[in-house]
């Protein structure tokens, strides 16, 4: 299905829906036909409808070429206005064939294509010798049907109507007490459009084309702006994400620094000063003991040296208010009588400072 067919189907459906929504009192009334032509097997019956402004006796015309003269003669001494020169063409049974395609209303292009296929497959007619007229749907009948009528039957009548200055505004089909009208859009296959109608149709097509182009341009502009806004939003999100990452790194570094500072402060608050440790060692350690190595780290005190009696150092350090958990780090080694024993002791400073009292 081409784009133009899709647009045509949409407009056909849209106008039908809008027409059904309009109340009957607000609908524009069509101009009533002033002459009725009834195409029969024995000729064409020329008559005036009951609501016609000019009444005349019905006339059965055998020769279609005489139809134009009889139409003009039907005016008598009066003259019809241009708006009154309308004719309703009725095709009787035997002058056409009716075919039903579907119980529902099909899209315009689909119905026309199916009608052409059905006509060639189900009838012996040559497509170039007949007209296919789509039936008009209404609120009581939404089926899709079409009528087949030979050009040799209807074309001479149409030409005589046109030459007489009249126009056919509707075509109806009658068979077995049932009547259905031809869709107005399909009448152009039978009735040639006048110059004004062609211009009106071209203007309508141009207006619809401009309207559709406007819609496409609007949608394109909205889509382009949407893409542009998304790109700007992605860029802004990327930039803000980088800033947020940098802030998170700074916060992590700050928290780590605070944690280290808190640890140092905690250790500092609970640790015994080095000066106090050294002063306490000089007080506790006896004179027969020499300290060669002293290491203080995070409250742990490693003491190495020589002593005449290394075993007595443990209780001496434990008795101090500044040390606790005193043990030998390695076995005591006897060096000689003059030097004594080599020792290596580990102890811890008390977390709480001893009271002065």
BELFEN-V73739 format. One record per pair of residues at least 24 apart in sequence whose ideal C-beta (glycine too) atoms are under 6 Angstrom apart, sorted by sequence separation. I is the first residue (numbers start at 1). GAP is how many residues later the second one is. D is the distance in Angstrom with one decimal. If there is no record, write none. Layout:
I|GAP|D + I|GAP|D
This chain:
46|24|5.5 + 54|24|5.6 + 323|24|4.6 + 324|24|5.5 + 147|26|5.1 + 324|26|5.4 + 322|27|5.8 + 271|28|5.3 + 322|28|5.9 + 119|29|6.0 + 317|30|5.5 + 115|31|4.4 + 310|31|4.3 + 105|32|5.1 + 284|32|5.1 + 308|32|4.2 + 111|33|5.1 + 158|33|5.9 + 306|33|5.2 + 307|33|5.5 + 310|33|3.9 + 321|33|3.7 + 306|34|5.3 + 307|34|5.8 + 284|36|5.3 + 306|36|5.7 + 307|36|5.9 + 105|37|4.9 + 106|38|4.5 + 105|39|5.7 + 103|40|5.1 + 280|40|5.8 + 304|40|4.7 + 102|42|4.5 + 280|42|4.7 + 303|42|4.6 + 101|43|4.5 + 302|44|5.4 + 100|45|4.6 + 135|45|5.0 + 136|45|4.5 + 301|46|5.0 + 99|47|5.7 + 136|47|4.7 + 300|48|5.8 + 98|49|5.3 + 133|49|4.2 + 134|49|4.4 + 299|49|5.6 + 34|50|4.9 + 37|50|5.8 + 272|50|5.6 + 299|50|4.8 + 96|51|4.9 + 97|51|4.4 + 31|52|5.9 + 34|52|5.7 + 35|52|4.7 + 36|52|5.0 + 37|52|5.1 + 38|52|4.7 + 39|52|5.0 + 40|52|5.0 + 134|52|4.4 + 33|53|4.7 + 41|53|5.4 + 96|53|4.4 + 133|53|4.9 + 33|54|5.7 + 31|55|5.6 + 33|55|3.7 + 39|56|5.2 + 95|58|5.9 + 131|58|5.5 + 131|59|5.2 + 87|74|5.8 + 96|77|5.7 + 272|77|4.1 + 87|79|5.3 + 89|79|5.1 + 85|80|6.0 + 85|81|4.4 + 87|81|5.0 + 270|81|4.4 + 88|82|5.0 + 89|82|4.7 + 90|82|4.9 + 91|82|5.0 + 92|82|5.6 + 93|82|4.1 + 86|83|4.7 + 64|92|4.1 + 68|92|4.1 + 72|92|5.4 + 64|93|5.6 + 67|93|3.9 + 71|93|4.5 + 68|95|5.1 + 71|95|6.0 + 12|96|4.4 + 68|96|4.1 + 9|98|3.9 + 9|99|5.1 + 8|100|5.8 + 9|100|5.5 + 5|104|3.9
